[in-house]
């Protein structure tokens, strides 16, 4: 996610004397308009509401399972991601009407927003892996599942993922600093975002980027693809067993959640691993423009789980109806 509210903000993180290639600037600005002003509010506002509803439904007594503990933790991290994206939308909107205020907001918000983006993405990735691992144990090793899969263990695992992935993301909070420059002629203050001295160390920056990219995208992708393959093969073999149909329905729902995650995160994994990072200091407008869409897919992934639960989980739908539809009927 990146935002440019002035021409200076594009160039100020580049090496001295080097100007950005303006060839794809129009593509980047169009991409930013489509994603920042149209897609983000369309995805994020309903997504936040849906995640809040998910948390309420999953807190019901008959929904307190180990799997739902992971899904509740996932709904929280997804909501944090979407709230961060809403701030991005707000600054993008402000940049179209009040450039000075947007410049100030961008200067102060971006360093923190970058950290929150990376932190929530890492947490969501590994919570999805945790769901996949638990479902694999339940489907492929049902006897062991009775000993291993418990709600208390799921809560502990979720808390551990939050702690570890937040620690992993901390260096990204130190990536940028806000610089204030006063123009003596016009008596105005400009706010710029620059890379810190720590991140100007190429050895550190390169090493951390590779570690974070593998932890956020590549390793979770490989694990999910492997576990999904095993789970799907196991479901196909035991398909005729009607007694397991309800459990298989939940498993299929989890597979859909994981496949959606894989589809949405793959472009981001490709971007970060093979074609550069595309953040604020990126000089290639083509990369920055494509990054807008890959980040939008991450927002979509954070917003869509509620729909999947409604389509595949009868228990979830029944609890949702009992909580909200009954309340609406009472009002009528």
RODO-2510 file (C-alpha; in nm, 4 decimals, decimal comma):
residues 332
     n   res          X          Y          Z
     1     x     0,0000     0,0000     0,0000
     2     x     0,1442     0,3367    -0,0957
     3     x     0,0151     0,6879    -0,1379
     4     x     0,1527     0,9912    -0,3173
     5     x    -0,0034     1,3254    -0,2367
     6     x     0,2539     1,5384    -0,4125
     7     x     0,5231     1,5013    -0,6740
     8     x     0,7894     1,5443    -0,4068
     9     x     0,6603     1,2462    -0,2156
    10     x     0,7376     1,0263    -0,5153
    11     x     1,0983     1,1331    -0,5506
    12     x     1,2079     1,2087    -0,1987
    13     x     1,2984     0,8484    -0,1094
    14     x     1,5062     0,7902    -0,4220
    15     x     1,8847     0,8007    -0,4392
    16     x     2,0247     1,1527    -0,4799
    17     x     2,0064     1,2803    -0,8355
    18     x     1,7874     0,9973    -0,9600
    19     x     1,4417     1,0786    -1,0915
    20     x     1,1608     0,8262    -1,1297
    21     x     1,0678     0,6877    -1,4694
    22     x     0,7429     0,8696    -1,5534
    23     x     0,6465     0,6262    -1,8292
    24     x     0,3803     0,4486    -1,6208
    25     x     0,2862     0,7392    -1,3953
    26     x    -0,0611     0,7686    -1,5475
    27     x    -0,1170     0,3945    -1,4985
    28     x    -0,0153     0,4261    -1,1327
    29     x    -0,2415     0,7266    -1,0713
    30     x    -0,5346     0,5503    -1,2416
    31     x    -0,4694     0,2367    -1,0356
    32     x    -0,4547     0,4438    -0,7187
    33     x    -0,7854     0,6120    -0,8047
    34     x    -0,9614     0,2815    -0,8823
    35     x    -0,8306     0,0984    -0,5758
    36     x    -0,8033     0,3803    -0,3228
    37     x    -1,1295     0,5601    -0,3957
    38     x    -1,3551     0,2867    -0,5367
    39     x    -1,2451    -0,0644    -0,4402
    40     x    -1,1141    -0,0014    -0,0882
    41     x    -1,4325     0,1553     0,0546
    42     x    -1,6468    -0,0985    -0,1340
    43     x    -1,4487    -0,3876     0,0154
    44     x    -1,3365    -0,2563     0,3540
    45     x    -1,6515    -0,1036     0,5045
    46     x    -1,8721    -0,4132     0,4479
    47     x    -1,5715    -0,6309     0,5389
    48     x    -1,5256    -0,4671     0,8794
    49     x    -1,8976    -0,5017     0,9563
    50     x    -1,8910    -0,8659     0,8417
    51     x    -1,5903    -0,9436     1,0627
    52     x    -1,7617    -0,7830     1,3624
    53     x    -2,0695    -0,9979     1,3001
    54     x    -1,8449    -1,3032     1,2639
    55     x    -1,6887    -1,2359     1,6049
    56     x    -2,0332    -1,2034     1,7650
    57     x    -2,1624    -1,5251     1,6061
    58     x    -1,8479    -1,7231     1,6914
    59     x    -1,8748    -1,6149     2,0565
    60     x    -2,2030    -1,8073     2,0994
    61     x    -2,1826    -2,1028     2,3374
    62     x    -2,2424    -2,3690     2,0707
    63     x    -1,9720    -2,2141     1,8491
    64     x    -1,6862    -2,2347     2,1003
    65     x    -1,4723    -2,4889     1,9147
    66     x    -1,0983    -2,4951     1,8533
    67     x    -1,1441    -2,4126     1,4835
    68     x    -1,3664    -2,1162     1,5668
    69     x    -1,1043    -1,9867     1,8108
    70     x    -0,8642    -1,9596     1,5163
    71     x    -1,1352    -1,8028     1,2985
    72     x    -1,2122    -1,5429     1,5677
    73     x    -0,8444    -1,4509     1,5900
    74     x    -0,8362    -1,4303     1,2097
    75     x    -1,1396    -1,1991     1,2063
    76     x    -0,9594    -0,9634     1,4470
    77     x    -0,6393    -0,9461     1,2396
    78     x    -0,8427    -0,9051     0,9202
    79     x    -1,0370    -0,6192     1,0801
    80     x    -0,7120    -0,4453     1,1758
    81     x    -0,5959    -0,4809     0,8140
    82     x    -0,9235    -0,3373     0,6812
    83     x    -0,9231    -0,0455     0,9275
    84     x    -0,5718     0,0369     0,8116
    85     x    -0,6947     0,0304     0,4514
    86     x    -0,9845     0,2617     0,5398
    87     x    -0,7292     0,5150     0,6645
    88     x    -0,5531     0,4800     0,3286
    89     x    -0,8842     0,5498     0,1531
    90     x    -0,9423     0,8560     0,3743
    91     x    -0,6009     1,0057     0,2952
    92     x    -0,6442     0,9291    -0,0762
    93     x    -0,9809     1,1058    -0,0719
    94     x    -0,8365     1,3989     0,1213
    95     x    -0,5552     1,4330    -0,1345
    96     x    -0,8147     1,5098    -0,4038
    97     x    -0,9699     1,7996    -0,2119
    98     x    -0,7237     1,9271     0,0533
    99     x    -0,3682     1,8525    -0,0571
   100     x    -0,1955     2,0319     0,2317
   101     x    -0,3928     1,8405     0,4951
   102     x    -0,3420     1,5159     0,3033
   103     x     0,0319     1,5823     0,2857
   104     x     0,0448     1,6259     0,6643
   105     x    -0,1726     1,3200     0,7303
   106     x     0,0348     1,1090     0,4938
   107     x     0,3615     1,2197     0,6522
   108     x     0,2520     1,1175     1,0000
   109     x     0,0380     0,8124     0,9198
   110     x     0,2381     0,6244     0,6561
   111     x     0,5261     0,4965     0,8776
   112     x     0,2735     0,3420     1,1196
   113     x     0,0355     0,2228     0,8472
   114     x     0,3211     0,0367     0,6794
   115     x     0,3942    -0,1478     1,0053
   116     x     0,0271    -0,2340     1,0670
   117     x    -0,0071    -0,3601     0,7088
   118     x     0,2890    -0,5965     0,7450
   119     x     0,1962    -0,7071     1,0963
   120     x    -0,1666    -0,7913     1,0138
   121     x    -0,0667    -0,9660     0,6891
   122     x     0,1860    -1,1868     0,8731
   123     x    -0,0629    -1,2693     1,1491
   124     x    -0,3426    -1,3560     0,9050
   125     x    -0,1078    -1,5755     0,7009
   126     x    -0,0036    -1,7885     0,9963
   127     x    -0,3515    -1,8067     1,1476
   128     x    -0,4668    -1,9484     0,8136
   129     x    -0,1790    -2,1977     0,8307
   130     x    -0,2872    -2,2895     1,1854
   131     x    -0,6435    -2,3547     1,0636
   132     x    -0,5049    -2,5716     0,7830
   133     x    -0,2797    -2,7670     1,0203
   134     x    -0,5650    -2,8324     1,2624
   135     x    -0,7996    -2,9401     0,9837
   136     x    -0,5285    -3,1692     0,8439
   137     x    -0,4908    -3,3371     1,1843
   138     x    -0,8688    -3,3737     1,2218
   139     x    -0,9176    -3,5220     0,8752
   140     x    -0,6032    -3,7294     0,8298
   141     x    -0,5268    -3,8226     1,1921
   142     x    -0,8655    -3,8243     1,3739
   143     x    -0,7408    -4,0306     1,6698
   144     x    -0,4580    -3,7889     1,7440
   145     x    -0,6942    -3,4950     1,6930
   146     x    -0,8807    -3,5783     2,0143
   147     x    -0,5592    -3,5246     2,2084
   148     x    -0,4078    -3,2377     2,0097
   149     x    -0,6993    -3,0173     1,8979
   150     x    -0,8542    -2,8259     2,1876
   151     x    -0,9936    -2,4750     2,2180
   152     x    -0,7443    -2,3761     2,4885
   153     x    -0,4564    -2,4911     2,2677
   154     x    -0,6016    -2,2981     1,9716
   155     x    -0,6240    -1,9798     2,1822
   156     x    -0,2651    -2,0253     2,3033
   157     x    -0,1434    -2,0866     1,9472
   158     x    -0,3291    -1,7781     1,8205
   159     x    -0,1783    -1,5613     2,0958
   160     x     0,1678    -1,6968     2,0133
   161     x     0,1179    -1,6167     1,6428
   162     x     0,0125    -1,2606     1,7311
   163     x     0,3191    -1,2140     1,9520
   164     x     0,5784    -1,3677     1,7182
   165     x     0,4490    -1,2036     1,3992
   166     x     0,4243    -0,8636     1,5701
   167     x     0,7898    -0,9021     1,6732
   168     x     0,8799    -1,0032     1,3167
   169     x     0,7076    -0,6897     1,1828
   170     x     0,8698    -0,4453     1,4291
   171     x     1,1634    -0,3565     1,1965
   172     x     0,9069    -0,2397     0,9373
   173     x     0,7912     0,0177     1,1954
   174     x     1,1444     0,1594     1,1817
   175     x     1,1578     0,1776     0,8019
   176     x     1,0319     0,5342     0,7552
   177     x     1,0580     0,8657     0,9337
   178     x     0,8608     1,1867     0,8893
   179     x     1,0563     1,4943     0,7769
   180     x     0,9217     1,8486     0,8033
   181     x     1,0532     2,1036     0,5523
   182     x     0,9583     2,4710     0,5841
   183     x     0,9446     2,6745     0,2630
   184     x     1,0651     3,0201     0,3678
   185     x     0,9279     3,1863     0,0534
   186     x     0,5690     3,0664     0,0961
   187     x     0,5883     3,0106     0,4748
   188     x     0,4385     2,6621     0,4354
   189     x     0,5417     2,3283     0,5823
   190     x     0,5778     2,0173     0,3708
   191     x     0,5741     1,6688     0,5231
   192     x     0,7930     1,4017     0,3665
   193     x     0,8491     1,0328     0,4340
   194     x     1,2095     0,9173     0,4134
   195     x     1,3892     0,5898     0,4766
   196     x     1,5658     0,5735     0,8135
   197     x     1,9403     0,5196     0,8538
   198     x     1,8765     0,1593     0,9597
   199     x     1,6948     0,0820     0,6354
   200     x     1,9563     0,2592     0,4246
   201     x     2,1868    -0,0261     0,5244
   202     x     2,1482    -0,2451     0,2157
   203     x     2,2618    -0,5633     0,3905
   204     x     2,0012    -0,5281     0,6657
   205     x     1,7243    -0,4154     0,4290
   206     x     1,7830    -0,7000     0,1840
   207     x     1,8093    -0,9664     0,4566
   208     x     1,4989    -0,8484     0,6419
   209     x     1,2904    -0,8146     0,3255
   210     x     1,3699    -1,1720     0,2224
   211     x     1,2968    -1,3085     0,5706
   212     x     0,9701    -1,1177     0,5993
   213     x     0,8559    -1,2051     0,2486
   214     x     0,9159    -1,5745     0,3093
   215     x     0,7382    -1,5616     0,6460
   216     x     0,4465    -1,3528     0,5173
   217     x     0,3891    -1,5145     0,1777
   218     x     0,6098    -1,7937     0,0503
   219     x     0,6312    -2,0359     0,3437
   220     x     0,2570    -2,0082     0,4286
   221     x     0,1740    -2,0642     0,0606
   222     x     0,3837    -2,3812     0,0382
   223     x     0,2410    -2,5193     0,3641
   224     x    -0,1177    -2,4401     0,2640
   225     x    -0,0843    -2,5977    -0,0803
   226     x     0,0663    -2,9131     0,0734
   227     x    -0,1920    -2,9446     0,3524
   228     x    -0,4820    -2,8633     0,1193
   229     x    -0,3729    -3,1379    -0,1189
   230     x    -0,3626    -3,3916     0,1663
   231     x    -0,7003    -3,2779     0,3027
   232     x    -0,8737    -3,2906    -0,0370
   233     x    -0,7340    -3,6389    -0,1083
   234     x    -0,8568    -3,7605     0,2303
   235     x    -1,2055    -3,6155     0,1703
   236     x    -1,2293    -3,7856    -0,1692
   237     x    -1,1380    -4,1238    -0,0199
   238     x    -1,3972    -4,1044     0,2597
   239     x    -1,6711    -3,9291     0,0621
   240     x    -1,9147    -4,2187     0,0862
   241     x    -1,9279    -4,2066     0,4660
   242     x    -2,2466    -4,0117     0,5402
   243     x    -2,1729    -3,9986     0,9119
   244     x    -1,8839    -3,7654     0,8347
   245     x    -2,0840    -3,5401     0,6001
   246     x    -2,1238    -3,2574     0,8549
   247     x    -1,7543    -3,2665     0,9419
   248     x    -1,6646    -3,2782     0,5741
   249     x    -1,8814    -2,9727     0,5123
   250     x    -1,6800    -2,7801     0,7708
   251     x    -1,3591    -2,9139     0,6173
   252     x    -1,4686    -2,8031     0,2696
   253     x    -1,5462    -2,4586     0,4139
   254     x    -1,1941    -2,4402     0,5570
   255     x    -1,0497    -2,5530     0,2235
   256     x    -1,2388    -2,2712     0,0483
   257     x    -1,1023    -2,0221     0,3045
   258     x    -0,7500    -2,1506     0,2387
   259     x    -0,7869    -2,1551    -0,1408
   260     x    -0,9215    -1,7978    -0,1311
   261     x    -0,6203    -1,6979     0,0765
   262     x    -0,3833    -1,8688    -0,1689
   263     x    -0,5426    -1,6954    -0,4698
   264     x    -0,5375    -1,3531    -0,3040
   265     x    -0,1857    -1,3699    -0,1614
   266     x    -0,0102    -1,5250    -0,4639
   267     x     0,0142    -1,1954    -0,6624
   268     x     0,1610    -1,0279    -0,3524
   269     x     0,4111    -1,3134    -0,3120
   270     x     0,5156    -1,2838    -0,6774
   271     x     0,5457    -0,9040    -0,6522
   272     x     0,7597    -0,9069    -0,3397
   273     x     0,9798    -1,1999    -0,4394
   274     x     1,0467    -1,1429    -0,8092
   275     x     0,9499    -0,7905    -0,9177
   276     x     1,0487    -0,5568    -0,6356
   277     x     0,8562    -0,4289    -0,3402
   278     x     0,6512    -0,1392    -0,4776
   279     x     0,6348     0,0636    -0,1562
   280     x     0,6740     0,4383    -0,1102
   281     x     1,0380     0,4592    -0,2241
   282     x     0,9824     0,2398    -0,5308
   283     x     1,0842     0,4323    -0,8439
   284     x     0,8992     0,2145    -1,0970
   285     x     0,5427     0,3412    -1,1448
   286     x     0,4460     0,0154    -1,3162
   287     x     0,5433    -0,1812    -1,0033
   288     x     0,3648     0,0702    -0,7791
   289     x     0,0516     0,0476    -0,9941
   290     x     0,0450    -0,3327    -0,9898
   291     x     0,1100    -0,3237    -0,6139
   292     x    -0,2137    -0,1266    -0,5732
   293     x    -0,4102    -0,4201    -0,7161
   294     x    -0,2168    -0,6914    -0,5284
   295     x    -0,2805    -0,5034    -0,2027
   296     x    -0,6495    -0,4787    -0,2936
   297     x    -0,6613    -0,8582    -0,3256
   298     x    -0,5240    -0,8817     0,0295
   299     x    -0,8055    -0,6525     0,1450
   300     x    -1,0582    -0,8705    -0,0378
   301     x    -0,9217    -1,1785     0,1383
   302     x    -0,9615    -1,0022     0,4736
   303     x    -1,3250    -0,9160     0,3960
   304     x    -1,4667    -1,2277     0,2308
   305     x    -1,4589    -1,4978     0,5015
   306     x    -1,8041    -1,4078     0,6376
   307     x    -1,9564    -1,4882     0,2975
   308     x    -1,7762    -1,8249     0,2914
   309     x    -1,9042    -1,9112     0,6395
   310     x    -2,2608    -1,8274     0,5357
   311     x    -2,2358    -2,0428     0,2224
   312     x    -2,0873    -2,3524     0,3854
   313     x    -2,1752    -2,3563     0,7565
   314     x    -2,5385    -2,4225     0,8498
   315     x    -2,4539    -2,3804     1,2177
   316     x    -2,3048    -2,0372     1,1508
   317     x    -2,6130    -1,9302     0,9520
   318     x    -2,8520    -2,0583     1,2207
   319     x    -2,6677    -1,8656     1,4917
   320     x    -2,6544    -1,5573     1,2727
   321     x    -3,0300    -1,5744     1,2124
   322     x    -3,1000    -1,6367     1,5814
   323     x    -2,8967    -1,3321     1,6817
   324     x    -2,9887    -1,0769     1,4171
   325     x    -3,3029    -1,1827     1,2327
   326     x    -3,4912    -1,2553     1,5565
   327     x    -3,3848    -0,9148     1,6899
   328     x    -3,5167    -0,7427     1,3762
   329     x    -3,8474    -0,9305     1,4008
   330     x    -3,8894    -0,8122     1,7608
   331     x    -3,8398    -0,4532     1,6444
   332     x    -4,1079    -0,4966     1,3777
***
